[in-house]
Amino acid sequence: MRASIEVADIFHAAGPAYRATHRGHLSLHQLKVMSAVEHCRTAALGGHIEACEGCGHWRVAYNSCRNRHCPRCQGAAARTWLAAREADLLPVGYFHVVFTLPAAVADIALHNKAVIYDLLFRAASDTMMTIAADPKHLGARIGMTAVLHSWGSALTHHPHIHMVVPGGGISLDGERWVSARPAFLLPVRVLGALFRRLFLTRLLALYDAGRLAFYGGLASLGERRAFLRHLSPVRKKRWVVYAKPPFAGPEAVLAYLSRYTHRVAISSSRLIRFDSDGVTFRYKNYRRDGPERQQAMTLSADEFIRRFLLHVLPKGFHRIRHYGLLASGTRKIRLERARQLLAVAPLAVVDVPAEPLETRAPCPCCGGRMVVVEIFERWRQPRAPPPPPTSTGRCAP
């Protein structure tokens, strides 16, 4: 069922004024995201007419924009992605690990997204691989799926990496499976210390190579001593690495992934109201516990759009990445070896159909099969197909 308010409604109503007000300050990529969200599943993108083979009932279906920032499009994308990942699951416990950047570094990331987000991925994955390979801890080569989120619950800029990690790995000599303890993967304080060192060392290397840019209130960081002073406090602080207990079986892993992999900054289900006062939405206040954690916030439409656009990723940037045993180039071979060591039967080969499976909803009148009877181009309204002699084209009362 369609949500009463959608992000697209806010972009439709307030987007033109926002673009006019911020002309020259929005990137072409941000403008394309706004346009995609506004026009998703409207006549602007074209579509088709479906008719029931049984009763003749027909309906119009508009095309989706398929933009990865669009709240409407991510459900189907997640289902397709998860179907491919299901075969990668091993019969072991899985852990959820989160790496978070401190605020001082997140400020730098805001104007250097591609470079800093990539560094966040590399530092977090190298930290996990290094500590897991240490014989003092696990002494194994592990695998992980990492997902970047750049937002907090209130749409603020809060870059962090979510990882799903199998509870164990292949020994360094490749001869046995090393299992993690039932409720413990790796020590988070050790992970946090190495993550901080790797990230800050590589961040300074990026600075010295001239690959960072500074604007607005951070313009002074273009001077090296000011940059080092800015980072001085975070060198002494503990960097937060959070590890949750393992999931309860492969089904729980897939359920988790379905919530996180294709999530956008805010879903329409969190929107409460959009009126002259602004946009009201639900968010989690992590400083509160219990029922008080769920709260409502109202932002002006201009501020809501600004915060939404903070989380537009650089063009071509991959926000889901796989490492170690799950790295794309060697995933098949290493997972087969892991199953051998775990004494698990190899997966049966499943033939993938050349044509996609039928995804159209059945006829709401008789449950019959819906077929496409007309395709219309972008920016054109559909023509209603003539009803068959025995049908009005509508559901029978």
TAHUBEL-V712631 format. One record per residue. RES is the residue in one small letter. PSI is psi in radians with two decimals (* if undefined). BURIAL is + if it has 9 or more other C-alpha atoms within 8 Angstrom, else -. Layout:
# TAHUBEL-V712631
res:RES psi:PSI burial:BURIAL
res:RES psi:PSI burial:BURIAL
This chain:
# TAHUBEL-V712631
res:m psi:2.44 burial:-
res:r psi:2.35 burial:-
res:a psi:2.61 burial:-
res:s psi:-0.59 burial:-
res:i psi:2.42 burial:+
res:e psi:2.78 burial:+
res:v psi:-0.63 burial:+
res:a psi:-0.62 burial:+
res:d psi:-0.69 burial:+
res:i psi:-0.72 burial:+
res:f psi:-0.66 burial:+
res:h psi:-0.82 burial:+
res:a psi:-0.74 burial:-
res:a psi:-0.17 burial:+
res:g psi:-0.83 burial:+
res:p psi:-0.76 burial:+
res:a psi:-0.67 burial:-
res:y psi:-0.77 burial:+
res:r psi:-0.68 burial:+
res:a psi:-0.74 burial:-
res:t psi:-0.64 burial:-
res:h psi:0.44 burial:-
res:r psi:2.30 burial:-
res:g psi:-0.19 burial:-
res:h psi:-0.02 burial:-
res:l psi:2.39 burial:+
res:s psi:2.80 burial:-
res:l psi:-0.64 burial:-
res:h psi:-0.72 burial:-
res:q psi:-0.71 burial:+
res:l psi:-0.67 burial:+
res:k psi:-0.66 burial:-
res:v psi:-0.78 burial:+
res:m psi:-0.79 burial:+
res:s psi:-0.73 burial:-
res:a psi:-0.80 burial:+
res:v psi:-0.74 burial:+
res:e psi:-0.71 burial:+
res:h psi:-0.03 burial:+
res:c psi:2.28 burial:+
res:r psi:0.75 burial:+
res:t psi:2.99 burial:+
res:a psi:-0.33 burial:+
res:a psi:-0.48 burial:+
res:l psi:0.10 burial:+
res:g psi:-3.05 burial:+
res:g psi:-2.68 burial:+
res:h psi:2.93 burial:+
res:i psi:2.30 burial:+
res:e psi:2.48 burial:+
res:a psi:2.54 burial:+
res:c psi:2.32 burial:+
res:e psi:-0.38 burial:+
res:g psi:-1.12 burial:-
res:c psi:-0.17 burial:+
res:g psi:0.00 burial:+
res:h psi:2.44 burial:+
res:w psi:2.78 burial:+
res:r psi:2.75 burial:-
res:v psi:2.36 burial:+
res:a psi:2.05 burial:+
res:y psi:2.67 burial:+
res:n psi:2.60 burial:+
res:s psi:2.72 burial:+
res:c psi:-0.43 burial:+
res:r psi:0.36 burial:-
res:n psi:2.37 burial:+
res:r psi:-0.14 burial:-
res:h psi:-0.02 burial:+
res:c psi:2.15 burial:+
res:p psi:-0.51 burial:+
res:r psi:-0.48 burial:-
res:c psi:-0.21 burial:+
res:q psi:-0.37 burial:+
res:g psi:-0.86 burial:-
res:a psi:-0.68 burial:-
res:a psi:-0.68 burial:+
res:a psi:-0.72 burial:+
res:r psi:-0.73 burial:+
res:t psi:-0.76 burial:-
res:w psi:-0.73 burial:-
res:l psi:-0.61 burial:+
res:a psi:-0.63 burial:-
res:a psi:-0.52 burial:-
res:r psi:-0.35 burial:-
res:e psi:-0.63 burial:-
res:a psi:-0.24 burial:-
res:d psi:-0.18 burial:-
res:l psi:2.42 burial:-
res:l psi:2.70 burial:-
res:p psi:1.02 burial:-
res:v psi:2.94 burial:-
res:g psi:2.61 burial:+
res:y psi:2.46 burial:+
res:f psi:2.68 burial:+
res:h psi:2.04 burial:+
res:v psi:2.38 burial:+
res:v psi:2.24 burial:+
res:f psi:2.20 burial:+
res:t psi:2.42 burial:+
res:l psi:2.41 burial:+
res:p psi:2.79 burial:-
res:a psi:-0.69 burial:-
res:a psi:-0.59 burial:+
res:v psi:-0.62 burial:+
res:a psi:-0.59 burial:+
res:d psi:-0.71 burial:-
res:i psi:-0.65 burial:+
res:a psi:-0.53 burial:+
res:l psi:-0.59 burial:+
res:h psi:0.08 burial:+
res:n psi:0.90 burial:+
res:k psi:-0.92 burial:+
res:a psi:-0.77 burial:+
res:v psi:-0.83 burial:+
res:i psi:-0.71 burial:+
res:y psi:-0.67 burial:+
res:d psi:-0.71 burial:-
res:l psi:-0.67 burial:+
res:l psi:-0.79 burial:+
res:f psi:-0.86 burial:+
res:r psi:-0.74 burial:-
res:a psi:-0.73 burial:+
res:a psi:-0.79 burial:+
res:s psi:-0.71 burial:+
res:d psi:-0.62 burial:-
res:t psi:-0.85 burial:+
res:m psi:-0.80 burial:+
res:m psi:-0.71 burial:+
res:t psi:-0.85 burial:-
res:i psi:-0.66 burial:+
res:a psi:-0.60 burial:+
res:a psi:-0.28 burial:+
res:d psi:2.16 burial:+
res:p psi:-0.38 burial:-
res:k psi:-0.29 burial:-
res:h psi:-1.52 burial:+
res:l psi:-0.63 burial:+
res:g psi:0.74 burial:+
res:a psi:2.80 burial:+
res:r psi:2.08 burial:+
res:i psi:3.07 burial:+
res:g psi:2.80 burial:+
res:m psi:2.61 burial:+
res:t psi:2.18 burial:+
res:a psi:2.41 burial:+
res:v psi:2.25 burial:+
res:l psi:2.26 burial:+
res:h psi:2.34 burial:+
res:s psi:0.07 burial:+
res:w psi:2.71 burial:+
res:g psi:3.09 burial:-
res:s psi:-0.47 burial:-
res:a psi:0.33 burial:-
res:l psi:0.21 burial:+
res:t psi:2.88 burial:-
res:h psi:2.01 burial:+
res:h psi:1.31 burial:+
res:p psi:2.31 burial:+
res:h psi:2.78 burial:+
res:i psi:2.23 burial:+
res:h psi:2.30 burial:+
res:m psi:2.43 burial:+
res:v psi:2.11 burial:+
res:v psi:2.18 burial:+
res:p psi:2.54 burial:+
res:g psi:1.12 burial:+
res:g psi:-3.10 burial:+
res:g psi:-3.13 burial:+
res:i psi:2.32 burial:+
res:s psi:2.74 burial:+
res:l psi:-0.43 burial:+
res:d psi:-0.03 burial:-
res:g psi:0.22 burial:-
res:e psi:-0.18 burial:-
res:r psi:2.82 burial:-
res:w psi:2.26 burial:+
res:v psi:2.02 burial:+
res:s psi:2.47 burial:-
res:a psi:2.84 burial:+
res:r psi:2.72 burial:-
res:p psi:-0.71 burial:-
res:a psi:0.44 burial:-
res:f psi:2.21 burial:-
res:l psi:-1.19 burial:+
res:l psi:2.66 burial:+
res:p psi:2.15 burial:-
res:v psi:-0.56 burial:+
res:r psi:-0.67 burial:-
res:v psi:-0.73 burial:-
res:l psi:-0.80 burial:+
res:g psi:-0.70 burial:+
res:a psi:-0.75 burial:+
res:l psi:-0.70 burial:+
res:f psi:-0.79 burial:+
res:r psi:-0.82 burial:+
res:r psi:-0.82 burial:-
res:l psi:-0.78 burial:+
res:f psi:-0.86 burial:+
res:l psi:-0.63 burial:+
res:t psi:-0.78 burial:-
res:r psi:-0.54 burial:+
res:l psi:-0.75 burial:+
res:l psi:-0.65 burial:-
res:a psi:-0.68 burial:-
res:l psi:-0.70 burial:+
res:y psi:-0.85 burial:+
res:d psi:-0.45 burial:-
res:a psi:0.00 burial:-
res:g psi:0.47 burial:-
res:r psi:0.07 burial:-
res:l psi:2.53 burial:-
res:a psi:2.60 burial:-
res:f psi:2.32 burial:+
res:y psi:2.88 burial:-
res:g psi:-2.24 burial:-
res:g psi:-0.23 burial:-
res:l psi:0.12 burial:-
res:a psi:-0.54 burial:-
res:s psi:-0.31 burial:+
res:l psi:-0.08 burial:+
res:g psi:-0.31 burial:+
res:e psi:2.25 burial:-
res:r psi:-0.72 burial:-
res:r psi:-0.65 burial:-
res:a psi:-0.66 burial:+
res:f psi:-0.77 burial:+
res:l psi:-0.66 burial:-
res:r psi:-0.64 burial:-
res:h psi:-0.64 burial:+
res:l psi:-0.23 burial:+
res:s psi:-0.79 burial:-
res:p psi:-0.66 burial:-
res:v psi:-0.29 burial:+
res:r psi:-0.45 burial:-
res:k psi:-0.26 burial:-
res:k psi:2.73 burial:-
res:r psi:2.25 burial:-
res:w psi:2.34 burial:+
res:v psi:2.11 burial:-
res:v psi:2.19 burial:+
res:y psi:2.32 burial:-
res:a psi:2.19 burial:+
res:k psi:2.76 burial:-
res:p psi:2.85 burial:-
res:p psi:2.70 burial:+
res:f psi:2.77 burial:+
res:a psi:1.21 burial:-
res:g psi:2.85 burial:+
res:p psi:-0.62 burial:+
res:e psi:-0.68 burial:-
res:a psi:-0.60 burial:+
res:v psi:-0.81 burial:+
res:l psi:-0.69 burial:+
res:a psi:-0.71 burial:-
res:y psi:-0.85 burial:-
res:l psi:-0.65 burial:+
res:s psi:-0.45 burial:+
res:r psi:-0.48 burial:-
res:y psi:-0.60 burial:-
res:t psi:-0.74 burial:+
res:h psi:0.44 burial:+
res:r psi:2.54 burial:+
res:v psi:3.07 burial:+
res:a psi:-0.67 burial:+
res:i psi:2.41 burial:+
res:s psi:2.73 burial:+
res:s psi:-0.42 burial:+
res:s psi:-0.32 burial:-
res:r psi:-0.16 burial:+
res:l psi:2.33 burial:+
res:i psi:-0.79 burial:+
res:r psi:2.58 burial:+
res:f psi:1.93 burial:+
res:d psi:-2.83 burial:-
res:s psi:-0.38 burial:-
res:d psi:-0.36 burial:-
res:g psi:-2.72 burial:+
res:v psi:2.16 burial:+
res:t psi:2.28 burial:+
res:f psi:2.81 burial:+
res:r psi:2.52 burial:+
res:y psi:2.91 burial:+
res:k psi:2.17 burial:+
res:n psi:1.77 burial:+
res:y psi:-0.03 burial:-
res:r psi:-0.14 burial:-
res:r psi:2.75 burial:-
res:d psi:2.85 burial:-
res:g psi:-2.64 burial:-
res:p psi:-0.44 burial:-
res:e psi:-0.20 burial:-
res:r psi:-0.66 burial:+
res:q psi:2.01 burial:+
res:q psi:3.00 burial:+
res:a psi:2.53 burial:-
res:m psi:2.47 burial:+
res:t psi:2.18 burial:+
res:l psi:2.65 burial:+
res:s psi:2.71 burial:+
res:a psi:-0.66 burial:+
res:d psi:-0.78 burial:+
res:e psi:-0.63 burial:-
res:f psi:-0.81 burial:+
res:i psi:-0.71 burial:+
res:r psi:-0.80 burial:-
res:r psi:-0.66 burial:+
res:f psi:-0.75 burial:+
res:l psi:-0.29 burial:-
res:l psi:-0.47 burial:-
res:h psi:0.25 burial:+
res:v psi:2.12 burial:+
res:l psi:2.68 burial:-
res:p psi:2.58 burial:-
res:k psi:2.27 burial:-
res:g psi:0.04 burial:-
res:f psi:2.30 burial:-
res:h psi:2.04 burial:-
res:r psi:-0.05 burial:-
res:i psi:2.13 burial:+
res:r psi:2.69 burial:+
res:h psi:2.48 burial:+
res:y psi:2.84 burial:+
res:g psi:-2.22 burial:+
res:l psi:-0.41 burial:+
res:l psi:0.09 burial:+
res:a psi:2.39 burial:+
res:s psi:-0.74 burial:-
res:g psi:-0.52 burial:-
res:t psi:0.20 burial:+
res:r psi:-0.87 burial:+
res:k psi:-0.84 burial:-
res:i psi:-0.78 burial:-
res:r psi:-0.60 burial:+
res:l psi:-0.63 burial:+
res:e psi:-0.73 burial:+
res:r psi:-0.71 burial:-
res:a psi:-0.72 burial:+
res:r psi:-0.62 burial:+
res:q psi:-0.79 burial:+
res:l psi:-0.49 burial:+
res:l psi:0.00 burial:-
res:a psi:0.79 burial:-
res:v psi:2.40 burial:-
res:a psi:2.43 burial:-
res:p psi:2.65 burial:-
res:l psi:2.46 burial:-
res:a psi:2.47 burial:-
res:v psi:2.17 burial:-
res:v psi:2.21 burial:-
res:d psi:2.23 burial:-
res:v psi:2.17 burial:-
res:p psi:2.48 burial:-
res:a psi:-0.59 burial:-
res:e psi:2.52 burial:-
res:p psi:2.60 burial:-
res:l psi:2.69 burial:-
res:e psi:2.17 burial:-
res:t psi:-0.05 burial:-
res:r psi:2.44 burial:-
res:a psi:2.53 burial:-
res:p psi:2.94 burial:-
res:c psi:2.26 burial:+
res:p psi:-0.25 burial:-
res:c psi:-0.92 burial:+
res:c psi:-0.04 burial:-
res:g psi:0.16 burial:-
res:g psi:3.08 burial:+
res:r psi:2.31 burial:+
res:m psi:2.34 burial:+
res:v psi:2.66 burial:-
res:v psi:2.22 burial:+
res:v psi:-0.25 burial:+
res:e psi:2.46 burial:-
res:i psi:2.30 burial:+
res:f psi:2.60 burial:+
res:e psi:3.00 burial:-
res:r psi:2.51 burial:+
res:w psi:0.29 burial:-
res:r psi:2.45 burial:+
res:q psi:2.53 burial:-
res:p psi:2.67 burial:+
res:r psi:2.32 burial:-
res:a psi:2.29 burial:-
res:p psi:2.56 burial:-
res:p psi:2.32 burial:-
res:p psi:2.59 burial:+
res:p psi:2.82 burial:-
res:p psi:-0.54 burial:-
res:t psi:0.16 burial:-
res:s psi:2.61 burial:+
res:t psi:-0.07 burial:+
res:g psi:0.02 burial:+
res:r psi:2.91 burial:-
res:c psi:2.48 burial:-
res:a psi:2.51 burial:-
res:p psi:* burial:-
